[in-house]
Amino acid sequence: MAQQKIVQTAGRQQLGDFAPEFAHLNDDILFGEVWSRNDLLSLRDRSLVTITSLISMGITDNSLKYHLSTAKQNGISRTEIAEIITHIAFYAGWPKAWAAFNLAKEVCNDDIKGDDAKAEFARSMIFPIGEPNTTYAKYFSGSSYLAPISTEQIPFFNVTFEPGCRNNWHIHKAERGGGQMLVGVAGRGWYQEEGKPAVEILPGTVIHIPANTKHWHGAAKDAWFAHLAFEVPGEKSENVWLEPVSDEEYNILESR
């Protein structure tokens, strides 16, 4: 893992004139050196250790709020934070867990509005749902959403499907290389290649789609679903959209 340098300025901003040495130790040593040793321990793991330590000591002030926000940025989901605090409660004490939950709810839900099924699903996963997938809506049965996650090296997106939504049959054509890879993020969905049984996609499921293979993917009838979509580089590649997946084809899967 490439080492990522953490830049922190809070010490100097808040205490630079009053306690310059403490500010130096906070910004340059704790964050600039210890937190930056992610070749030894990942940022995600350091966040997990830090919030566990703070909650166990009963510290539920702005420092915990900051580290909960950092944990979210470092890939710890709302569901995982809830489970971490629940586990801590049995070892550090129930009142400490209650106090931590109040902050965790505020941090985890501060950017998600509403109390409908879509909002609840958004709170359950690391990646954002994104915006309505209007550009490709004509190739989908039902509503879908698209969130670009990275545009560097190999661009990839988080694609979210409402219950029952699926894309049309399609082919990722290429003369050499090409194809697509899917990684299940949340919920439950399906992937099917022409002439083969459908494969259920759950969080963590990895699907490798060869180039020039007719296929479709989408949500289960009763569940929201999200996957990451990676386009594999290829020569003279293009995406060819075909006919929709019929209700008859889809319902056969949902009766299993």
BAFI-3210 file (N, C-alpha, C; in Angstrom, 3 decimals, decimal comma, padded with zeros to 6 digits):
// residues 256
n [1|2|3|4|5|6|7|8|9|10|11|12|13|14|15|16|17|18|19|20|21|22|23|24|25|26|27|28|29|30|31|32|33|34|35|36|37|38|39|40|41|42|43|44|45|46|47|48|49|50|51|52|53|54|55|56|57|58|59|60|61|62|63|64|65|66|67|68|69|70|71|72|73|74|75|76|77|78|79|80|81|82|83|84|85|86|87|88|89|90|91|92|93|94|95|96|97|98|99|100|101|102|103|104|105|106|107|108|109|110|111|112|113|114|115|116|117|118|119|120|121|122|123|124|125|126|127|128|129|130|131|132|133|134|135|136|137|138|139|140|141|142|143|144|145|146|147|148|149|150|151|152|153|154|155|156|157|158|159|160|161|162|163|164|165|166|167|168|169|170|171|172|173|174|175|176|177|178|179|180|181|182|183|184|185|186|187|188|189|190|191|192|193|194|195|196|197|198|199|200|201|202|203|204|205|206|207|208|209|210|211|212|213|214|215|216|217|218|219|220|221|222|223|224|225|226|227|228|229|230|231|232|233|234|235|236|237|238|239|240|241|242|243|244|245|246|247|248|249|250|251|252|253|254|255|256]
n.u [000,850|000,650|002,175|000,309|000,409|-000,716|-002,211|-002,507|-003,885|-005,192|-004,155|-002,305|-004,024|-005,861|-004,389|-001,939|-000,700|-000,976|-000,078|002,367|004,174|002,631|000,820|002,531|003,280|000,791|-000,041|002,206|003,524|001,663|-000,379|001,063|003,135|002,547|-000,218|000,246|001,646|000,580|001,463|001,989|-000,267|-003,541|-005,442|-008,131|-008,128|-006,748|-008,607|-010,656|-009,407|-008,989|-011,582|-012,672|-010,993|-011,499|-014,273|-014,288|-012,987|-014,882|-015,016|-016,827|-016,946|-016,193|-013,880|-014,375|-016,469|-015,111|-013,353|-015,163|-016,264|-013,945|-013,521|-015,669|-014,921|-012,705|-013,705|-015,334|-018,454|-021,840|-023,350|-021,291|-020,102|-022,198|-022,255|-019,690|-019,865|-021,893|-020,595|-018,517|-019,999|-020,458|-018,061|-017,000|-019,074|-022,567|-023,764|-021,705|-021,792|-024,374|-024,047|-022,114|-023,519|-025,365|-023,789|-022,729|-024,988|-025,613|-023,313|-023,170|-025,522|-025,651|-025,485|-027,522|-030,801|-034,244|-036,586|-037,273|-037,260|-035,140|-033,393|-032,769|-031,421|-029,228|-027,919|-026,858|-024,578|-021,140|-020,462|-021,730|-025,137|-025,612|-026,651|-029,813|-029,840|-030,029|-028,939|-028,647|-031,139|-033,054|-032,205|-032,773|-035,002|-037,030|-035,909|-032,620|-029,416|-026,422|-023,085|-020,042|-017,002|-014,221|-012,099|-009,630|-006,807|-008,220|-011,339|-014,289|-017,664|-020,356|-023,256|-026,647|-029,650|-033,168|-035,621|-036,421|-035,447|-033,556|-030,928|-030,953|-030,363|-027,016|-023,829|-020,370|-018,348|-015,198|-012,092|-009,751|-008,861|-010,883|-014,333|-015,996|-016,056|-017,842|-018,599|-020,293|-021,935|-023,997|-027,188|-029,196|-028,806|-028,879|-026,998|-026,675|-025,620|-026,198|-027,858|-026,972|-027,304|-028,649|-026,729|-026,580|-025,951|-024,338|-023,246|-019,806|-019,577|-017,918|-017,983|-016,863|-016,941|-016,634|-015,386|-017,534|-019,724|-023,054|-025,258|-026,937|-027,673|-028,958|-031,305|-032,734|-036,204|-037,388|-035,578|-033,320|-030,311|-026,794|-023,848|-020,326|-018,966|-016,575|-014,936|-013,156|-010,140|-009,814|-009,225|-010,713|-013,235|-016,698|-019,988|-022,813|-026,191|-029,055|-032,143|-034,755|-034,768|-037,171|-040,299|-041,086|-038,666|-037,306|-039,006|-038,902|-036,469|-036,971|-038,759|-037,333]
n.v [-001,190|002,157|004,815|007,285|010,652|012,318|015,388|017,711|020,498|021,464|021,701|023,879|025,871|026,153|026,171|027,243|029,746|029,665|027,145|026,161|023,960|021,712|021,904|021,388|018,699|017,469|018,025|017,452|015,152|013,204|013,087|013,690|011,811|009,332|008,650|008,666|006,393|004,374|002,239|000,323|000,056|000,329|003,305|002,929|000,918|002,303|004,274|002,687|001,645|004,051|005,244|003,253|003,363|005,988|005,920|003,905|005,174|006,954|009,349|011,565|013,885|016,641|015,554|012,812|013,027|014,129|011,979|009,966|011,007|010,955|008,203|007,417|008,597|007,043|004,623|003,085|001,844|003,020|000,909|-000,732|000,968|001,123|-001,560|-001,782|-000,015|-001,271|-003,661|-002,624|-001,736|-003,907|-004,246|-001,777|-000,377|000,352|003,023|004,587|003,648|004,450|007,242|007,504|006,532|008,570|010,635|009,231|008,698|011,288|011,977|009,958|010,230|012,777|013,675|012,508|012,672|012,262|009,555|007,330|004,197|004,334|006,225|004,868|002,664|003,984|004,791|002,433|001,693|002,151|003,675|006,482|006,899|008,575|010,350|010,372|008,053|009,262|009,464|006,873|005,856|004,870|002,352|000,806|-001,046|000,313|002,431|003,769|004,683|006,663|006,970|008,448|007,074|006,980|008,617|008,189|006,257|003,317|004,068|003,938|003,207|003,566|001,815|001,970|000,196|000,350|-001,759|-004,502|-003,288|-003,543|-003,717|-003,616|-006,481|-006,632|-006,010|-005,869|-004,929|-005,707|-005,774|-006,677|-007,499|-005,692|-005,888|-006,246|-005,683|-006,464|-005,595|-006,539|-004,325|-003,588|-004,808|-007,003|-008,721|-009,690|-011,431|-012,367|-014,369|-014,909|-017,899|-019,188|-020,106|-017,720|-015,689|-014,999|-011,856|-010,615|-008,454|-008,085|-010,055|-010,926|-010,338|-011,361|-010,238|-011,360|-009,862|-009,258|-010,771|-011,561|-010,229|-009,373|-007,336|-006,606|-005,549|-007,603|-008,539|-007,692|-006,076|-003,369|-002,632|-002,459|-002,091|-001,918|-000,867|-001,710|-000,795|-002,711|-002,001|-001,986|-002,748|-000,930|-000,829|-000,953|-000,315|-002,186|-001,890|-003,942|-005,796|-005,380|-007,174|-009,562|-009,622|-012,213|-013,705|-012,551|-012,947|-015,684|-016,056|-014,761|-016,430|-018,462]
n.w [000,000|-000,908|000,863|002,491|003,142|005,953|006,466|008,939|010,595|012,769|015,384|015,309|014,413|016,518|018,898|018,431|019,204|021,974|022,916|021,403|021,177|021,839|019,746|017,611|018,204|017,954|015,247|013,593|014,590|015,788|013,720|011,339|011,372|012,908|012,209|009,513|008,920|007,164|005,752|007,544|009,141|008,107|007,193|007,669|009,652|011,656|012,235|013,281|015,604|016,965|017,403|018,981|021,234|022,199|022,800|024,728|026,801|027,504|026,159|024,509|023,018|020,789|019,715|019,386|017,559|015,390|014,784|014,190|011,856|010,294|010,252|008,685|006,249|005,795|005,031|006,746|007,242|007,993|009,084|010,050|011,968|013,817|014,680|015,790|018,002|019,426|020,127|021,714|023,873|025,609|026,842|027,614|028,722|029,037|029,216|028,018|025,428|024,632|024,669|022,671|020,440|019,987|018,899|016,709|015,093|014,282|012,784|010,797|009,397|008,463|005,848|004,469|003,598|004,572|005,227|003,826|001,936|000,140|001,314|003,662|002,614|001,495|003,800|004,638|003,265|002,148|-000,156|-002,073|-003,263|-005,408|-008,390|-010,240|-012,906|-015,579|-018,155|-019,162|-018,790|-020,597|-021,141|-019,001|-016,932|-014,708|-011,963|-011,652|-010,231|-010,349|-009,324|-009,638|-008,587|-008,862|-011,171|-012,118|-013,356|-013,527|-014,238|-012,196|-011,103|-008,731|-008,972|-008,424|-007,935|-007,828|-006,123|-008,200|-010,490|-013,483|-015,937|-019,585|-021,741|-022,821|-024,467|-023,969|-026,236|-027,783|-029,518|-028,476|-025,142|-022,828|-021,608|-018,396|-014,833|-011,914|-008,547|-005,758|-003,532|-001,714|-000,547|-002,650|-005,708|-009,252|-011,763|-015,137|-017,826|-021,289|-021,993|-019,711|-016,201|-013,855|-011,592|-008,179|-006,681|-003,926|-001,182|-001,623|-003,554|-006,532|-009,939|-013,034|-016,257|-019,412|-022,461|-025,294|-024,522|-024,086|-021,690|-018,557|-015,636|-012,354|-009,750|-007,132|-006,865|-004,502|-003,177|-002,646|-004,460|-005,006|-006,943|-007,655|-010,727|-013,009|-015,885|-018,092|-019,688|-023,259|-026,761|-029,357|-028,079|-027,177|-025,923|-026,433|-026,480|-026,007|-026,251|-023,716|-020,543|-020,234|-018,365|-017,899|-018,067|-015,928|-013,690|-013,370|-012,081|-009,668|-008,482|-007,463]
ca.u [000,000|001,426|001,994|-000,416|000,776|-001,851|-001,946|-003,386|-003,560|-006,069|-003,368|-001,787|-005,134|-006,561|-003,492|-000,610|-000,141|-001,022|000,732|002,951|004,796|001,527|000,312|003,513|003,169|-000,497|-000,124|003,361|003,922|000,520|-000,973|002,057|003,983|001,885|-001,345|000,728|002,313|-000,444|002,078|002,000|-001,654|-004,337|-006,206|-009,390|-007,847|-006,403|-009,877|-011,366|-008,721|-009,147|-012,937|-012,837|-010,284|-012,185|-015,544|-013,986|-012,607|-016,013|-014,830|-017,862|-017,007|-015,891|-012,805|-015,009|-017,211|-014,119|-012,823|-016,243|-016,298|-012,761|-013,764|-016,577|-014,108|-011,736|-014,349|-016,136|-019,851|-022,782|-023,674|-020,115|-019,952|-023,211|-021,835|-018,515|-020,304|-022,622|-019,592|-017,818|-020,897|-020,337|-016,753|-016,711|-020,222|-023,767|-023,919|-020,737|-022,289|-025,500|-023,518|-021,437|-024,530|-025,970|-022,885|-022,580|-026,163|-025,473|-022,240|-023,442|-026,724|-025,702|-025,583|-028,609|-032,080|-035,414|-036,737|-037,849|-036,420|-033,915|-032,503|-032,305|-030,419|-028,038|-027,224|-026,299|-023,384|-020,044|-020,438|-022,966|-026,063|-025,397|-027,771|-030,580|-029,073|-030,876|-028,284|-028,860|-032,438|-033,806|-031,691|-033,075|-036,391|-037,018|-035,024|-031,260|-028,644|-025,021|-022,153|-018,636|-016,162|-012,872|-011,918|-008,210|-006,334|-009,376|-012,552|-015,382|-018,869|-021,314|-024,556|-027,683|-030,913|-034,307|-036,129|-036,985|-034,791|-032,444|-030,602|-031,218|-029,286|-026,036|-022,532|-019,189|-017,562|-013,798|-011,269|-008,770|-009,113|-012,263|-015,187|-016,402|-016,042|-018,798|-018,373|-021,473|-021,688|-025,067|-028,436|-029,168|-029,095|-028,674|-026,220|-026,929|-025,119|-027,114|-027,706|-026,438|-028,122|-028,347|-025,897|-026,972|-024,889|-024,466|-022,063|-018,553|-019,549|-017,171|-018,413|-015,996|-017,730|-015,734|-015,811|-018,338|-020,639|-024,374|-025,581|-027,646|-027,579|-029,907|-031,719|-033,800|-037,521|-037,776|-034,425|-032,409|-029,060|-025,736|-022,563|-019,317|-018,786|-015,262|-014,785|-011,819|-009,637|-009,698|-009,059|-011,954|-014,319|-017,954|-021,082|-023,949|-027,411|-029,980|-033,529|-034,958|-035,025|-038,629|-040,838|-041,102|-037,296|-036,956|-039,832|-038,435|-035,419|-037,527|-039,542|-036,418]
ca.v [000,000|003,386|005,600|008,531|011,636|012,999|016,792|018,190|021,873|021,870|022,105|025,240|026,807|026,372|026,315|027,621|030,830|029,341|025,957|025,800|022,640|020,749|021,982|020,672|017,261|017,008|018,114|016,898|013,830|012,282|012,910|013,718|010,620|008,091|008,356|008,525|005,107|003,437|001,029|-000,628|-000,114|001,146|004,396|002,356|000,252|003,316|004,880|001,722|001,639|005,348|005,445|002,287|003,885|007,168|005,514|003,128|006,126|007,831|010,638|011,708|015,301|016,909|014,687|011,594|013,394|014,257|010,682|009,237|011,525|010,429|006,776|007,353|008,895|005,967|003,416|002,348|002,174|003,270|-000,374|-001,193|001,809|000,680|-002,838|-001,517|000,565|-002,326|-004,566|-001,910|-001,575|-005,037|-004,197|-000,448|000,125|000,723|004,483|005,101|003,302|005,337|008,573|007,412|006,360|009,865|011,302|008,439|008,932|012,622|011,967|009,037|010,591|014,219|014,001|011,721|013,203|011,432|008,327|006,316|003,013|004,744|006,845|003,813|001,891|004,826|004,801|001,109|001,372|003,116|004,550|007,244|006,465|009,435|011,018|009,516|007,620|009,703|009,256|005,496|005,417|004,126|000,981|000,196|-001,224|000,811|003,561|003,477|005,856|006,514|007,806|008,206|006,891|007,396|008,875|008,005|004,901|002,604|004,713|003,036|003,854|002,811|001,803|001,540|-000,190|000,173|-003,131|-004,886|-002,623|-004,248|-003,136|-004,462|-007,310|-005,808|-006,629|-004,999|-005,424|-005,292|-006,648|-007,273|-007,014|-005,266|-006,557|-005,481|-006,372|-005,955|-005,976|-006,235|-003,382|-003,647|-005,369|-008,293|-008,575|-010,819|-011,306|-013,524|-014,416|-015,605|-019,346|-019,708|-019,766|-016,448|-015,739|-014,013|-010,945|-010,098|-007,650|-008,819|-010,917|-010,374|-010,891|-011,033|-010,340|-011,322|-009,052|-009,903|-011,715|-010,976|-010,406|-008,287|-007,383|-005,707|-005,824|-008,562|-007,897|-007,169|-005,504|-002,417|-003,306|-001,586|-002,713|-001,143|-001,295|-001,370|-001,072|-003,225|-001,384|-002,857|-002,104|-000,734|-001,292|-000,211|-000,969|-002,341|-002,184|-004,801|-005,795|-005,487|-008,479|-009,648|-009,964|-013,676|-014,135|-012,034|-013,547|-017,049|-015,960|-014,335|-017,521|-019,481]
ca.w [000,000|-000,954|002,068|002,289|004,157|006,538|006,769|010,007|010,997|013,867|016,543|015,127|014,276|017,787|020,049|017,971|019,999|023,402|023,204|020,101|021,173|021,752|018,369|016,780|018,459|017,409|013,789|012,875|015,082|015,846|012,402|010,266|011,387|013,350|011,322|008,138|008,712|006,697|005,210|008,657|009,577|007,193|007,783|008,154|010,922|012,652|012,647|014,136|016,896|017,627|017,940|020,064|022,406|022,719|023,401|025,932|027,852|027,778|025,487|023,473|022,651|019,383|019,224|018,873|016,350|014,320|014,390|013,520|010,486|009,621|010,021|007,534|005,069|005,612|004,525|007,724|006,928|009,088|009,704|010,794|013,149|014,778|015,239|016,624|019,275|020,141|020,692|022,781|025,010|026,530|027,493|028,157|029,466|028,277|029,066|027,045|024,096|024,344|024,341|021,371|019,398|019,671|017,978|015,487|014,254|013,693|011,791|009,692|008,644|008,219|004,427|003,875|004,039|004,330|006,001|002,966|001,719|-000,546|002,296|004,563|001,880|001,374|005,082|004,922|002,482|002,166|-001,326|-002,270|-004,310|-006,571|-009,047|-011,158|-014,082|-016,689|-019,447|-019,618|-018,286|-021,607|-021,191|-017,704|-016,505|-013,345|-011,681|-011,201|-009,820|-010,727|-008,564|-009,982|-007,406|-009,244|-012,600|-012,407|-013,654|-014,069|-013,708|-011,815|-010,611|-007,935|-009,650|-007,489|-008,579|-006,942|-006,231|-009,489|-011,611|-014,142|-017,233|-020,748|-022,248|-023,506|-024,745|-023,978|-027,365|-027,879|-030,353|-027,570|-023,794|-022,655|-020,639|-017,225|-013,550|-010,942|-007,153|-004,963|-002,442|-000,718|-001,042|-003,351|-007,125|-010,161|-012,993|-015,993|-019,194|-022,177|-022,031|-018,452|-015,035|-013,210|-010,391|-007,181|-006,251|-002,572|-000,864|-001,714|-004,739|-007,661|-011,223|-014,160|-017,482|-020,581|-023,606|-026,338|-023,873|-023,853|-020,275|-017,882|-014,174|-011,709|-008,382|-006,852|-006,929|-003,197|-002,490|-003,276|-004,809|-005,543|-007,260|-008,347|-012,119|-013,552|-017,305|-018,367|-020,918|-024,422|-028,060|-030,117|-027,214|-027,181|-025,218|-027,339|-025,736|-026,737|-025,802|-022,268|-019,921|-020,131|-017,047|-017,784|-017,740|-014,607|-012,648|-013,138|-011,077|-008,399|-007,922|-006,967]
c.u [000,886|001,128|001,361|-000,099|-000,469|-001,439|-002,974|-002,939|-004,358|-005,288|-002,894|-002,920|-005,749|-005,626|-002,109|000,050|-000,025|-000,104|001,374|003,582|003,737|000,961|001,235|003,374|001,883|-000,460|000,978|003,730|002,746|-000,046|000,075|002,934|003,204|000,730|-000,891|001,460|001,301|000,132|002,158|000,588|-002,499|-005,055|-007,527|-009,191|-007,494|-007,662|-010,631|-010,747|-009,004|-010,540|-013,229|-012,191|-011,034|-013,487|-015,294|-013,604|-013,750|-015,890|-015,821|-018,058|-016,667|-014,767|-013,374|-015,774|-016,271|-013,660|-013,906|-016,371|-015,122|-012,929|-014,667|-015,810|-013,136|-012,383|-015,114|-017,587|-020,661|-023,094|-022,512|-019,899|-020,954|-022,806|-020,623|-018,949|-021,081|-021,650|-018,882|-018,672|-020,722|-019,024|-016,493|-017,873|-021,355|-023,938|-022,947|-021,210|-023,454|-025,017|-022,848|-022,444|-025,157|-025,108|-022,798|-023,762|-026,068|-024,448|-022,621|-024,604|-026,765|-025,840|-026,664|-029,931|-033,193|-035,424|-037,378|-036,854|-035,107|-032,924|-031,943|-031,239|-029,114|-027,235|-026,509|-024,994|-022,374|-020,186|-021,761|-023,838|-025,864|-026,685|-028,549|-029,829|-029,836|-030,262|-028,593|-030,238|-033,207|-033,341|-031,949|-034,583|-036,445|-035,979|-033,661|-030,536|-027,168|-024,164|-020,730|-017,791|-014,729|-012,832|-010,458|-007,887|-007,448|-010,633|-013,597|-016,479|-019,601|-022,669|-025,578|-028,992|-032,015|-034,812|-036,793|-036,323|-033,669|-032,158|-030,938|-030,087|-028,296|-024,717|-021,452|-018,251|-016,130|-013,058|-010,188|-008,979|-010,583|-013,030|-015,467|-016,256|-017,033|-018,409|-019,603|-021,126|-022,731|-026,322|-028,253|-029,569|-028,780|-027,726|-026,478|-026,303|-026,097|-026,809|-027,171|-027,361|-027,699|-027,543|-026,353|-025,759|-025,234|-023,254|-020,798|-018,460|-018,818|-017,602|-017,456|-016,767|-016,785|-016,277|-016,636|-019,283|-021,968|-024,808|-026,471|-027,389|-028,527|-030,301|-032,681|-035,123|-037,870|-036,639|-033,755|-031,082|-028,068|-024,497|-021,609|-019,159|-017,453|-015,232|-013,340|-011,325|-009,496|-009,549|-010,380|-013,159|-015,537|-019,004|-022,298|-025,171|-028,397|-031,370|-033,634|-035,076|-036,526|-039,048|-040,830|-039,723|-036,936|-037,727|-039,469|-037,372|-036,011|-038,417|-038,682|-036,334]
c.v [001,240|004,236|006,937|009,474|012,359|014,422|017,266|019,582|022,334|022,360|023,539|026,266|027,157|026,684|026,835|028,705|030,458|028,178|025,456|024,413|021,533|020,729|021,238|019,164|016,696|016,935|017,330|015,477|012,855|012,021|012,811|012,485|009,349|007,725|008,115|007,217|004,060|002,273|-000,054|-000,943|000,840|002,264|003,891|001,701|001,254|004,040|003,969|001,702|002,925|005,535|004,455|002,805|005,054|006,788|004,770|004,028|007,078|009,203|010,744|013,181|015,465|016,040|013,375|011,902|013,512|012,881|009,767|009,698|010,998|008,953|006,574|007,594|007,757|004,616|002,582|002,786|002,451|001,985|-000,884|-000,365|001,403|-000,628|-002,673|-000,990|-000,457|-003,283|-003,910|-001,848|-002,678|-005,008|-002,860|000,150|000,638|002,234|005,086|004,819|004,205|006,727|008,572|007,285|007,695|010,651|010,569|008,643|010,282|012,629|011,137|009,481|012,049|014,583|013,202|012,200|012,193|010,170|007,218|005,177|003,369|005,342|005,802|002,965|002,678|004,824|003,487|000,828|002,508|004,136|005,288|006,648|007,301|010,007|010,048|009,275|007,965|009,412|007,883|004,960|004,577|002,683|000,229|000,043|-000,848|001,899|003,098|004,788|005,594|007,488|007,497|008,137|007,320|007,600|008,701|006,528|004,078|003,248|003,668|003,801|002,940|002,948|001,226|001,312|-000,225|-001,265|-003,386|-004,254|-003,492|-003,548|-004,113|-005,466|-006,390|-006,562|-005,559|-005,528|-004,887|-006,272|-007,330|-006,665|-006,714|-006,118|-005,661|-006,337|-005,687|-006,442|-005,566|-005,355|-003,526|-004,229|-006,704|-008,100|-009,829|-010,426|-012,551|-013,327|-015,232|-017,096|-019,969|-019,342|-018,420|-016,679|-014,643|-013,163|-010,391|-009,206|-008,499|-009,759|-010,209|-011,097|-010,417|-011,291|-010,269|-010,380|-009,907|-010,971|-011,012|-011,275|-009,258|-008,418|-006,360|-006,197|-007,002|-007,799|-007,178|-006,464|-004,410|-003,127|-002,289|-002,406|-001,671|-001,713|-000,771|-001,751|-001,506|-002,610|-002,403|-002,058|-002,098|-001,258|-000,382|-001,020|-001,001|-002,766|-002,938|-004,746|-005,860|-006,943|-008,563|-009,978|-011,474|-014,204|-013,754|-012,756|-015,004|-017,047|-015,667|-015,405|-018,610|-019,464]
c.w [000,000|000,280|001,738|003,436|004,637|006,904|007,792|010,432|012,214|015,079|016,440|015,040|015,631|018,956|019,681|018,796|021,473|023,764|021,912|020,065|021,102|020,339|017,416|016,954|017,854|015,881|013,085|013,304|015,054|014,453|011,295|010,207|011,739|012,425|009,886|007,885|008,241|005,907|006,277|009,144|008,741|007,935|008,346|009,516|012,013|013,136|013,598|015,532|017,667|018,199|019,063|021,349|023,025|023,423|024,704|027,103|028,198|027,160|024,331|023,132|021,176|018,832|018,684|017,597|015,162|013,845|013,809|012,076|009,676|009,311|008,817|006,241|004,755|005,312|005,519|007,561|008,184|009,828|010,547|012,053|014,221|015,446|016,157|017,993|020,094|020,819|021,874|024,042|026,050|027,312|028,186|028,936|028,592|028,151|028,065|025,619|023,704|023,930|022,976|020,238|019,010|018,696|016,644|014,546|013,553|012,567|010,574|008,817|008,238|006,753|003,706|004,455|003,758|005,165|005,170|002,750|001,042|000,440|003,250|003,892|001,765|002,662|005,369|004,205|002,501|001,055|-001,494|-003,356|-005,572|-007,126|-009,930|-012,461|-015,363|-018,053|-020,021|-019,220|-019,299|-021,725|-019,887|-017,540|-015,031|-013,167|-011,172|-010,935|-010,071|-009,926|-009,004|-008,714|-007,690|-010,755|-013,022|-012,615|-014,301|-013,485|-013,305|-011,100|-009,639|-008,615|-008,678|-008,238|-007,518|-007,076|-007,581|-010,690|-012,176|-015,464|-018,354|-020,948|-022,984|-023,649|-024,676|-025,069|-027,302|-028,779|-029,530|-026,191|-023,616|-021,660|-019,455|-015,974|-012,621|-009,548|-006,358|-003,771|-001,340|-001,364|-001,741|-004,806|-007,910|-011,286|-013,824|-017,365|-020,033|-022,192|-020,763|-017,295|-014,450|-011,935|-009,433|-006,786|-004,869|-002,282|-000,853|-002,886|-005,869|-008,937|-012,308|-015,455|-018,675|-021,656|-024,560|-025,785|-023,582|-022,415|-019,794|-016,381|-013,577|-010,339|-008,309|-006,759|-005,632|-002,471|-003,312|-003,497|-005,361|-005,837|-007,820|-009,739|-012,634|-015,032|-017,570|-019,682|-022,054|-025,698|-028,821|-029,334|-027,332|-026,453|-026,138|-026,523|-026,615|-026,102|-024,274|-021,818|-019,674|-018,705|-016,841|-017,402|-016,305|-013,511|-012,353|-012,045|-009,708|-007,758|-007,328|-005,461]
res [m|a|q|q|k|i|v|q|t|a|g|r|q|q|l|g|d|f|a|p|e|f|a|h|l|n|d|d|i|l|f|g|e|v|w|s|r|n|d|l|l|s|l|r|d|r|s|l|v|t|i|t|s|l|i|s|m|g|i|t|d|n|s|l|k|y|h|l|s|t|a|k|q|n|g|i|s|r|t|e|i|a|e|i|i|t|h|i|a|f|y|a|g|w|p|k|a|w|a|a|f|n|l|a|k|e|v|c|n|d|d|i|k|g|d|d|a|k|a|e|f|a|r|s|m|i|f|p|i|g|e|p|n|t|t|y|a|k|y|f|s|g|s|s|y|l|a|p|i|s|t|e|q|i|p|f|f|n|v|t|f|e|p|g|c|r|n|n|w|h|i|h|k|a|e|r|g|g|g|q|m|l|v|g|v|a|g|r|g|w|y|q|e|e|g|k|p|a|v|e|i|l|p|g|t|v|i|h|i|p|a|n|t|k|h|w|h|g|a|a|k|d|a|w|f|a|h|l|a|f|e|v|p|g|e|k|s|e|n|v|w|l|e|p|v|s|d|e|e|y|n|i|l|e|s|r]
***
